[in-house]
Each structure stands twice: as C-alpha cells, then as structure tokens.
Amino acid sequence: MGNNPFSAPSIEDAKLYASWELDISYMVNWCITPEQYKELTGKDYQVPTENE
C-alpha cells in the first residue's frame, strides 16, 4: 500500500488528519471505529442523519 494515493486510508492517516483538525468522521466504519474516532478527536461520533 504505502504511498498509493488510491489505497484506502489507514488509522495512521486518520491520526494525521485529526492532528490537522480535519473532519475524519467520514472514515468511521470505513477504516476506523467510532472508538478510534473518539480517541483521535476527543469527541463522540455522531451518526449523520439523512435529513442533514
């Protein structure tokens, strides 16, 4: 995988993006768990609703 820009993001990518204060919620249930999201951001993961 390594530097392939088309590979799925990893937990390491999520940590990096979180350190840049980017929204990583789209990664939950794809490459990170809701628990990892909370560890990285300090916030609970809110499941997006269809109406938003």
Long-range contacts (C-beta under 8 A, 24 or more apart in sequence): 11-36, 14-40, 15-40
